[in-house]
Amino acid sequence: MASTLAPKCPVCGKAKSQDFTPFCSAGCKDRDLLQWLGEGYKVPGAPVSPDQLADHFSGDAGRDGES
Ligand SMILES: [Zn+2]
């Protein structure tokens, strides 16, 4: 544990590339971004497009007039 911090890709653990720092490649950069977006969609209150909301709630929307 006394070694200097080896710059590694946080996605796959390979040595990072200067062009895609801190990732090793564009693929890992994209993967990290997609993971981020995926997490965001799971979090309540996160920005979601109206279309997605409509699709998500279409099952319950039918009970609107019930009271
Ligand atoms: Zn990588």
PDB file of the backbone (N, CA, C, O) and the ligand in Angstrom, with CONECT records:
HET     ZN  A 101       1
ATOM      1  N   MET A   1       0.834  -1.218   0.000  1.00  0.00           N
ATOM      2  CA  MET A   1       0.000   0.000   0.000  1.00  0.00           C
ATOM      3  C   MET A   1       0.860   1.257   0.000  1.00  0.00           C
ATOM      4  O   MET A   1       0.326   2.365   0.055  1.00  0.00           O
ATOM      5  N   ALA A   2       2.179   1.108  -0.060  1.00  0.00           N
ATOM      6  CA  ALA A   2       3.065   2.262   0.019  1.00  0.00           C
ATOM      7  C   ALA A   2       3.398   2.820  -1.363  1.00  0.00           C
ATOM      8  O   ALA A   2       4.128   3.802  -1.498  1.00  0.00           O
ATOM      9  N   SER A   3       2.855   2.179  -2.366  1.00  0.00           N
ATOM     10  CA  SER A   3       3.182   2.653  -3.712  1.00  0.00           C
ATOM     11  C   SER A   3       2.392   3.911  -4.058  1.00  0.00           C
ATOM     12  O   SER A   3       1.387   4.222  -3.418  1.00  0.00           O
ATOM     13  N   THR A   4       2.843   4.605  -5.044  1.00  0.00           N
ATOM     14  CA  THR A   4       2.114   5.799  -5.479  1.00  0.00           C
ATOM     15  C   THR A   4       0.813   5.385  -6.138  1.00  0.00           C
ATOM     16  O   THR A   4       0.668   4.253  -6.600  1.00  0.00           O
ATOM     17  N   LEU A   5      -0.104   6.287  -6.175  1.00  0.00           N
ATOM     18  CA  LEU A   5      -1.404   5.986  -6.760  1.00  0.00           C
ATOM     19  C   LEU A   5      -1.252   5.669  -8.241  1.00  0.00           C
ATOM     20  O   LEU A   5      -0.871   6.525  -9.041  1.00  0.00           O
ATOM     21  N   ALA A   6      -1.554   4.438  -8.587  1.00  0.00           N
ATOM     22  CA  ALA A   6      -1.492   4.077 -10.003  1.00  0.00           C
ATOM     23  C   ALA A   6      -2.786   4.498 -10.675  1.00  0.00           C
ATOM     24  O   ALA A   6      -3.860   4.037 -10.288  1.00  0.00           O
ATOM     25  N   PRO A   7      -2.705   5.349 -11.657  1.00  0.00           N
ATOM     26  CA  PRO A   7      -3.926   5.780 -12.348  1.00  0.00           C
ATOM     27  C   PRO A   7      -4.557   4.633 -13.109  1.00  0.00           C
ATOM     28  O   PRO A   7      -4.014   4.143 -14.099  1.00  0.00           O
ATOM     29  N   LYS A   8      -5.695   4.223 -12.634  1.00  0.00           N
ATOM     30  CA  LYS A   8      -6.376   3.109 -13.285  1.00  0.00           C
ATOM     31  C   LYS A   8      -7.783   3.513 -13.693  1.00  0.00           C
ATOM     32  O   LYS A   8      -8.403   4.386 -13.086  1.00  0.00           O
ATOM     33  N   CYS A   9      -8.260   2.870 -14.713  1.00  0.00           N
ATOM     34  CA  CYS A   9      -9.626   3.094 -15.171  1.00  0.00           C
ATOM     35  C   CYS A   9     -10.593   2.625 -14.093  1.00  0.00           C
ATOM     36  O   CYS A   9     -10.539   1.462 -13.695  1.00  0.00           O
ATOM     37  N   PRO A  10     -11.476   3.494 -13.609  1.00  0.00           N
ATOM     38  CA  PRO A  10     -12.420   3.117 -12.555  1.00  0.00           C
ATOM     39  C   PRO A  10     -13.474   2.131 -13.030  1.00  0.00           C
ATOM     40  O   PRO A  10     -14.166   1.519 -12.216  1.00  0.00           O
ATOM     41  N   VAL A  11     -13.599   1.976 -14.332  1.00  0.00           N
ATOM     42  CA  VAL A  11     -14.622   1.068 -14.856  1.00  0.00           C
ATOM     43  C   VAL A  11     -14.101  -0.357 -14.925  1.00  0.00           C
ATOM     44  O   VAL A  11     -14.749  -1.283 -14.438  1.00  0.00           O
ATOM     45  N   CYS A  12     -12.922  -0.535 -15.533  1.00  0.00           N
ATOM     46  CA  CYS A  12     -12.438  -1.897 -15.745  1.00  0.00           C
ATOM     47  C   CYS A  12     -11.121  -2.157 -15.021  1.00  0.00           C
ATOM     48  O   CYS A  12     -10.688  -3.306 -14.937  1.00  0.00           O
ATOM     49  N   GLY A  13     -10.472  -1.114 -14.495  1.00  0.00           N
ATOM     50  CA  GLY A  13      -9.267  -1.329 -13.710  1.00  0.00           C
ATOM     51  C   GLY A  13      -7.992  -1.379 -14.532  1.00  0.00           C
ATOM     52  O   GLY A  13      -6.909  -1.578 -13.982  1.00  0.00           O
ATOM     53  N   LYS A  14      -8.104  -1.204 -15.825  1.00  0.00           N
ATOM     54  CA  LYS A  14      -6.901  -1.186 -16.660  1.00  0.00           C
ATOM     55  C   LYS A  14      -6.205   0.165 -16.523  1.00  0.00           C
ATOM     56  O   LYS A  14      -6.776   1.130 -16.015  1.00  0.00           O
ATOM     57  N   ALA A  15      -4.966   0.209 -16.986  1.00  0.00           N
ATOM     58  CA  ALA A  15      -4.233   1.470 -16.961  1.00  0.00           C
ATOM     59  C   ALA A  15      -4.979   2.504 -17.789  1.00  0.00           C
ATOM     60  O   ALA A  15      -5.441   2.218 -18.893  1.00  0.00           O
ATOM     61  N   LYS A  16      -5.088   3.701 -17.246  1.00  0.00           N
ATOM     62  CA  LYS A  16      -5.877   4.710 -17.945  1.00  0.00           C
ATOM     63  C   LYS A  16      -5.106   5.288 -19.119  1.00  0.00           C
ATOM     64  O   LYS A  16      -3.880   5.206 -19.187  1.00  0.00           O
ATOM     65  N   SER A  17      -5.846   5.866 -20.025  1.00  0.00           N
ATOM     66  CA  SER A  17      -5.231   6.518 -21.178  1.00  0.00           C
ATOM     67  C   SER A  17      -5.298   8.023 -20.990  1.00  0.00           C
ATOM     68  O   SER A  17      -6.280   8.546 -20.463  1.00  0.00           O
ATOM     69  N   GLN A  18      -4.264   8.713 -21.417  1.00  0.00           N
ATOM     70  CA  GLN A  18      -4.255  10.163 -21.255  1.00  0.00           C
ATOM     71  C   GLN A  18      -5.377  10.806 -22.046  1.00  0.00           C
ATOM     72  O   GLN A  18      -5.904  11.850 -21.661  1.00  0.00           O
ATOM     73  N   ASP A  19      -5.736  10.181 -23.146  1.00  0.00           N
ATOM     74  CA  ASP A  19      -6.771  10.768 -23.991  1.00  0.00           C
ATOM     75  C   ASP A  19      -8.151  10.664 -23.353  1.00  0.00           C
ATOM     76  O   ASP A  19      -9.034  11.479 -23.621  1.00  0.00           O
ATOM     77  N   PHE A  20      -8.326   9.658 -22.509  1.00  0.00           N
ATOM     78  CA  PHE A  20      -9.663   9.421 -21.940  1.00  0.00           C
ATOM     79  C   PHE A  20      -9.642   9.460 -20.422  1.00  0.00           C
ATOM     80  O   PHE A  20     -10.548   8.943 -19.769  1.00  0.00           O
ATOM     81  N   THR A  21      -8.607  10.072 -19.863  1.00  0.00           N
ATOM     82  CA  THR A  21      -8.497  10.149 -18.420  1.00  0.00           C
ATOM     83  C   THR A  21      -9.795  10.585 -17.787  1.00  0.00           C
ATOM     84  O   THR A  21     -10.433  11.493 -18.318  1.00  0.00           O
ATOM     85  N   PRO A  22     -10.230   9.999 -16.687  1.00  0.00           N
ATOM     86  CA  PRO A  22      -9.503   8.956 -15.955  1.00  0.00           C
ATOM     87  C   PRO A  22      -9.802   7.548 -16.451  1.00  0.00           C
ATOM     88  O   PRO A  22      -9.551   6.578 -15.736  1.00  0.00           O
ATOM     89  N   PHE A  23     -10.327   7.422 -17.646  1.00  0.00           N
ATOM     90  CA  PHE A  23     -10.685   6.100 -18.151  1.00  0.00           C
ATOM     91  C   PHE A  23      -9.616   5.588 -19.100  1.00  0.00           C
ATOM     92  O   PHE A  23      -8.701   6.324 -19.471  1.00  0.00           O
ATOM     93  N   CYS A  24      -9.733   4.319 -19.494  1.00  0.00           N
ATOM     94  CA  CYS A  24      -8.723   3.703 -20.351  1.00  0.00           C
ATOM     95  C   CYS A  24      -9.112   3.841 -21.813  1.00  0.00           C
ATOM     96  O   CYS A  24      -8.269   3.715 -22.701  1.00  0.00           O
ATOM     97  N   SER A  25     -10.371   4.095 -22.056  1.00  0.00           N
ATOM     98  CA  SER A  25     -10.813   4.161 -23.452  1.00  0.00           C
ATOM     99  C   SER A  25     -12.145   4.886 -23.530  1.00  0.00           C
ATOM    100  O   SER A  25     -12.789   5.130 -22.510  1.00  0.00           O
ATOM    101  N   ALA A  26     -12.551   5.228 -24.734  1.00  0.00           N
ATOM    102  CA  ALA A  26     -13.840   5.895 -24.914  1.00  0.00           C
ATOM    103  C   ALA A  26     -14.971   4.982 -24.479  1.00  0.00           C
ATOM    104  O   ALA A  26     -16.001   5.442 -23.986  1.00  0.00           O
ATOM    105  N   GLY A  27     -14.771   3.679 -24.664  1.00  0.00           N
ATOM    106  CA  GLY A  27     -15.808   2.724 -24.289  1.00  0.00           C
ATOM    107  C   GLY A  27     -16.094   2.786 -22.797  1.00  0.00           C
ATOM    108  O   GLY A  27     -17.252   2.802 -22.380  1.00  0.00           O
ATOM    109  N   CYS A  28     -15.035   2.821 -21.995  1.00  0.00           N
ATOM    110  CA  CYS A  28     -15.230   2.857 -20.552  1.00  0.00           C
ATOM    111  C   CYS A  28     -15.811   4.200 -20.133  1.00  0.00           C
ATOM    112  O   CYS A  28     -16.597   4.274 -19.189  1.00  0.00           O
ATOM    113  N   LYS A  29     -15.427   5.255 -20.831  1.00  0.00           N
ATOM    114  CA  LYS A  29     -15.971   6.573 -20.520  1.00  0.00           C
ATOM    115  C   LYS A  29     -17.485   6.554 -20.753  1.00  0.00           C
ATOM    116  O   LYS A  29     -18.255   7.039 -19.924  1.00  0.00           O
ATOM    117  N   ASP A  30     -17.891   5.999 -21.870  1.00  0.00           N
ATOM    118  CA  ASP A  30     -19.316   5.912 -22.178  1.00  0.00           C
ATOM    119  C   ASP A  30     -20.031   5.033 -21.164  1.00  0.00           C
ATOM    120  O   ASP A  30     -21.144   5.332 -20.734  1.00  0.00           O
ATOM    121  N   ARG A  31     -19.376   3.952 -20.795  1.00  0.00           N
ATOM    122  CA  ARG A  31     -20.007   3.024 -19.861  1.00  0.00           C
ATOM    123  C   ARG A  31     -20.258   3.711 -18.521  1.00  0.00           C
ATOM    124  O   ARG A  31     -21.306   3.535 -17.899  1.00  0.00           O
ATOM    125  N   ASP A  32     -19.274   4.493 -18.094  1.00  0.00           N
ATOM    126  CA  ASP A  32     -19.427   5.201 -16.832  1.00  0.00           C
ATOM    127  C   ASP A  32     -20.570   6.200 -16.922  1.00  0.00           C
ATOM    128  O   ASP A  32     -21.366   6.337 -15.992  1.00  0.00           O
ATOM    129  N   LEU A  33     -20.642   6.893 -18.049  1.00  0.00           N
ATOM    130  CA  LEU A  33     -21.695   7.889 -18.230  1.00  0.00           C
ATOM    131  C   LEU A  33     -23.060   7.208 -18.238  1.00  0.00           C
ATOM    132  O   LEU A  33     -24.007   7.694 -17.620  1.00  0.00           O
ATOM    133  N   LEU A  34     -23.155   6.096 -18.931  1.00  0.00           N
ATOM    134  CA  LEU A  34     -24.427   5.377 -18.997  1.00  0.00           C
ATOM    135  C   LEU A  34     -24.829   4.899 -17.614  1.00  0.00           C
ATOM    136  O   LEU A  34     -26.002   4.941 -17.241  1.00  0.00           O
ATOM    137  N   GLN A  35     -23.835   4.443 -16.859  1.00  0.00           N
ATOM    138  CA  GLN A  35     -24.127   3.993 -15.499  1.00  0.00           C
ATOM    139  C   GLN A  35     -24.685   5.151 -14.687  1.00  0.00           C
ATOM    140  O   GLN A  35     -25.630   4.997 -13.913  1.00  0.00           O
ATOM    141  N   TRP A  36     -24.080   6.301 -14.884  1.00  0.00           N
ATOM    142  CA  TRP A  36     -24.531   7.504 -14.177  1.00  0.00           C
ATOM    143  C   TRP A  36     -25.981   7.800 -14.526  1.00  0.00           C
ATOM    144  O   TRP A  36     -26.809   8.041 -13.648  1.00  0.00           O
ATOM    145  N   LEU A  37     -26.272   7.777 -15.813  1.00  0.00           N
ATOM    146  CA  LEU A  37     -27.634   8.060 -16.249  1.00  0.00           C
ATOM    147  C   LEU A  37     -28.587   7.013 -15.707  1.00  0.00           C
ATOM    148  O   LEU A  37     -29.696   7.334 -15.280  1.00  0.00           O
ATOM    149  N   GLY A  38     -28.154   5.756 -15.723  1.00  0.00           N
ATOM    150  CA  GLY A  38     -28.999   4.686 -15.215  1.00  0.00           C
ATOM    151  C   GLY A  38     -29.332   4.913 -13.754  1.00  0.00           C
ATOM    152  O   GLY A  38     -30.476   4.727 -13.338  1.00  0.00           O
ATOM    153  N   GLU A  39     -28.351   5.310 -12.984  1.00  0.00           N
ATOM    154  CA  GLU A  39     -28.588   5.579 -11.568  1.00  0.00           C
ATOM    155  C   GLU A  39     -29.564   6.734 -11.428  1.00  0.00           C
ATOM    156  O   GLU A  39     -30.457   6.706 -10.581  1.00  0.00           O
ATOM    157  N   GLY A  40     -29.388   7.751 -12.266  1.00  0.00           N
ATOM    158  CA  GLY A  40     -30.233   8.937 -12.175  1.00  0.00           C
ATOM    159  C   GLY A  40     -31.687   8.616 -12.407  1.00  0.00           C
ATOM    160  O   GLY A  40     -32.566   9.164 -11.743  1.00  0.00           O
ATOM    161  N   TYR A  41     -31.946   7.723 -13.353  1.00  0.00           N
ATOM    162  CA  TYR A  41     -33.331   7.405 -13.662  1.00  0.00           C
ATOM    163  C   TYR A  41     -33.995   6.655 -12.512  1.00  0.00           C
ATOM    164  O   TYR A  41     -35.216   6.688 -12.356  1.00  0.00           O
ATOM    165  N   LYS A  42     -33.173   5.979 -11.709  1.00  0.00           N
ATOM    166  CA  LYS A  42     -33.754   5.201 -10.612  1.00  0.00           C
ATOM    167  C   LYS A  42     -34.101   6.090  -9.427  1.00  0.00           C
ATOM    168  O   LYS A  42     -34.919   5.723  -8.584  1.00  0.00           O
ATOM    169  N   VAL A  43     -33.478   7.251  -9.369  1.00  0.00           N
ATOM    170  CA  VAL A  43     -33.682   8.122  -8.216  1.00  0.00           C
ATOM    171  C   VAL A  43     -34.957   8.942  -8.374  1.00  0.00           C
ATOM    172  O   VAL A  43     -35.104   9.656  -9.366  1.00  0.00           O
ATOM    173  N   PRO A  44     -35.883   8.856  -7.418  1.00  0.00           N
ATOM    174  CA  PRO A  44     -37.108   9.639  -7.489  1.00  0.00           C
ATOM    175  C   PRO A  44     -36.795  11.124  -7.524  1.00  0.00           C
ATOM    176  O   PRO A  44     -35.947  11.596  -6.766  1.00  0.00           O
ATOM    177  N   GLY A  45     -37.461  11.860  -8.385  1.00  0.00           N
ATOM    178  CA  GLY A  45     -37.235  13.284  -8.455  1.00  0.00           C
ATOM    179  C   GLY A  45     -36.183  13.671  -9.468  1.00  0.00           C
ATOM    180  O   GLY A  45     -35.989  14.852  -9.756  1.00  0.00           O
ATOM    181  N   ALA A  46     -35.504  12.672 -10.009  1.00  0.00           N
ATOM    182  CA  ALA A  46     -34.511  12.982 -11.028  1.00  0.00           C
ATOM    183  C   ALA A  46     -35.215  13.432 -12.293  1.00  0.00           C
ATOM    184  O   ALA A  46     -36.329  12.993 -12.578  1.00  0.00           O
ATOM    185  N   PRO A  47     -34.570  14.307 -13.056  1.00  0.00           N
ATOM    186  CA  PRO A  47     -35.185  14.783 -14.289  1.00  0.00           C
ATOM    187  C   PRO A  47     -35.472  13.646 -15.250  1.00  0.00           C
ATOM    188  O   PRO A  47     -34.572  12.911 -15.658  1.00  0.00           O
ATOM    189  N   VAL A  48     -36.724  13.517 -15.600  1.00  0.00           N
ATOM    190  CA  VAL A  48     -37.141  12.489 -16.550  1.00  0.00           C
ATOM    191  C   VAL A  48     -38.031  13.146 -17.590  1.00  0.00           C
ATOM    192  O   VAL A  48     -38.804  14.050 -17.273  1.00  0.00           O
ATOM    193  N   SER A  49     -37.924  12.699 -18.807  1.00  0.00           N
ATOM    194  CA  SER A  49     -38.714  13.320 -19.863  1.00  0.00           C
ATOM    195  C   SER A  49     -40.192  13.011 -19.647  1.00  0.00           C
ATOM    196  O   SER A  49     -40.536  11.923 -19.184  1.00  0.00           O
ATOM    197  N   PRO A  50     -41.085  13.979 -19.987  1.00  0.00           N
ATOM    198  CA  PRO A  50     -42.538  13.778 -19.813  1.00  0.00           C
ATOM    199  C   PRO A  50     -43.021  12.508 -20.479  1.00  0.00           C
ATOM    200  O   PRO A  50     -43.923  11.839 -19.975  1.00  0.00           O
ATOM    201  N   ASP A  51     -42.425  12.176 -21.610  1.00  0.00           N
ATOM    202  CA  ASP A  51     -42.850  10.969 -22.308  1.00  0.00           C
ATOM    203  C   ASP A  51     -42.626   9.736 -21.447  1.00  0.00           C
ATOM    204  O   ASP A  51     -43.468   8.840 -21.388  1.00  0.00           O
ATOM    205  N   GLN A  52     -41.485   9.703 -20.786  1.00  0.00           N
ATOM    206  CA  GLN A  52     -41.185   8.559 -19.944  1.00  0.00           C
ATOM    207  C   GLN A  52     -42.139   8.511 -18.756  1.00  0.00           C
ATOM    208  O   GLN A  52     -42.583   7.436 -18.351  1.00  0.00           O
ATOM    209  N   LEU A  53     -42.447   9.669 -18.205  1.00  0.00           N
ATOM    210  CA  LEU A  53     -43.369   9.715 -17.072  1.00  0.00           C
ATOM    211  C   LEU A  53     -44.745   9.227 -17.506  1.00  0.00           C
ATOM    212  O   LEU A  53     -45.372   8.418 -16.823  1.00  0.00           O
ATOM    213  N   ALA A  54     -45.204   9.722 -18.638  1.00  0.00           N
ATOM    214  CA  ALA A  54     -46.516   9.325 -19.135  1.00  0.00           C
ATOM    215  C   ALA A  54     -46.562   7.816 -19.338  1.00  0.00           C
ATOM    216  O   ALA A  54     -47.542   7.153 -19.001  1.00  0.00           O
ATOM    217  N   ASP A  55     -45.485   7.296 -19.893  1.00  0.00           N
ATOM    218  CA  ASP A  55     -45.425   5.861 -20.136  1.00  0.00           C
ATOM    219  C   ASP A  55     -45.442   5.098 -18.822  1.00  0.00           C
ATOM    220  O   ASP A  55     -46.060   4.040 -18.706  1.00  0.00           O
ATOM    221  N   HIS A  56     -44.760   5.648 -17.846  1.00  0.00           N
ATOM    222  CA  HIS A  56     -44.611   4.970 -16.559  1.00  0.00           C
ATOM    223  C   HIS A  56     -45.925   4.959 -15.782  1.00  0.00           C
ATOM    224  O   HIS A  56     -46.252   3.987 -15.102  1.00  0.00           O
ATOM    225  N   PHE A  57     -46.666   6.052 -15.896  1.00  0.00           N
ATOM    226  CA  PHE A  57     -47.880   6.177 -15.087  1.00  0.00           C
ATOM    227  C   PHE A  57     -49.148   5.875 -15.880  1.00  0.00           C
ATOM    228  O   PHE A  57     -50.251   6.023 -15.355  1.00  0.00           O
ATOM    229  N   SER A  58     -49.007   5.458 -17.123  1.00  0.00           N
ATOM    230  CA  SER A  58     -50.180   5.253 -17.975  1.00  0.00           C
ATOM    231  C   SER A  58     -51.122   4.230 -17.328  1.00  0.00           C
ATOM    232  O   SER A  58     -52.332   4.290 -17.544  1.00  0.00           O
ATOM    233  N   GLY A  59     -50.594   3.311 -16.552  1.00  0.00           N
ATOM    234  CA  GLY A  59     -51.424   2.292 -15.931  1.00  0.00           C
ATOM    235  C   GLY A  59     -52.360   2.869 -14.905  1.00  0.00           C
ATOM    236  O   GLY A  59     -53.488   2.393 -14.773  1.00  0.00           O
ATOM    237  N   ASP A  60     -51.936   3.879 -14.173  1.00  0.00           N
ATOM    238  CA  ASP A  60     -52.759   4.471 -13.112  1.00  0.00           C
ATOM    239  C   ASP A  60     -53.556   5.668 -13.592  1.00  0.00           C
ATOM    240  O   ASP A  60     -54.519   6.080 -12.945  1.00  0.00           O
ATOM    241  N   ALA A  61     -53.157   6.225 -14.724  1.00  0.00           N
ATOM    242  CA  ALA A  61     -53.783   7.452 -15.198  1.00  0.00           C
ATOM    243  C   ALA A  61     -55.267   7.237 -15.475  1.00  0.00           C
ATOM    244  O   ALA A  61     -56.042   8.192 -15.423  1.00  0.00           O
ATOM    245  N   GLY A  62     -55.675   6.018 -15.764  1.00  0.00           N
ATOM    246  CA  GLY A  62     -57.052   5.739 -16.101  1.00  0.00           C
ATOM    247  C   GLY A  62     -57.996   5.987 -14.948  1.00  0.00           C
ATOM    248  O   GLY A  62     -59.195   6.169 -15.158  1.00  0.00           O
ATOM    249  N   ARG A  63     -57.482   5.998 -13.739  1.00  0.00           N
ATOM    250  CA  ARG A  63     -58.361   6.162 -12.554  1.00  0.00           C
ATOM    251  C   ARG A  63     -58.519   7.620 -12.183  1.00  0.00           C
ATOM    252  O   ARG A  63     -58.908   7.939 -11.059  1.00  0.00           O
ATOM    253  N   ASP A  64     -58.222   8.507 -13.118  1.00  0.00           N
ATOM    254  CA  ASP A  64     -58.199   9.938 -12.814  1.00  0.00           C
ATOM    255  C   ASP A  64     -59.577  10.427 -12.383  1.00  0.00           C
ATOM    256  O   ASP A  64     -59.679  11.186 -11.419  1.00  0.00           O
ATOM    257  N   GLY A  65     -60.658  10.004 -13.084  1.00  0.00           N
ATOM    258  CA  GLY A  65     -61.980  10.544 -12.823  1.00  0.00           C
ATOM    259  C   GLY A  65     -62.641   9.907 -11.621  1.00  0.00           C
ATOM    260  O   GLY A  65     -63.758  10.289 -11.270  1.00  0.00           O
ATOM    261  N   GLU A  66     -62.017   8.984 -10.998  1.00  0.00           N
ATOM    262  CA  GLU A  66     -62.635   8.282  -9.881  1.00  0.00           C
ATOM    263  C   GLU A  66     -62.547   9.102  -8.591  1.00  0.00           C
ATOM    264  O   GLU A  66     -61.457   9.490  -8.171  1.00  0.00           O
ATOM    265  N   SER A  67     -63.678   9.359  -7.978  1.00  0.00           N
ATOM    266  CA  SER A  67     -63.620  10.097  -6.700  1.00  0.00           C
ATOM    267  C   SER A  67     -64.911   9.934  -5.927  1.00  0.00           C
ATOM    268  O   SER A  67     -65.048  10.481  -4.832  1.00  0.00           O
TER     269      SER A  67
HETATM  270 ZN    ZN A 101     -11.490   0.840 -18.741  1.00  0.00          ZN2+
END
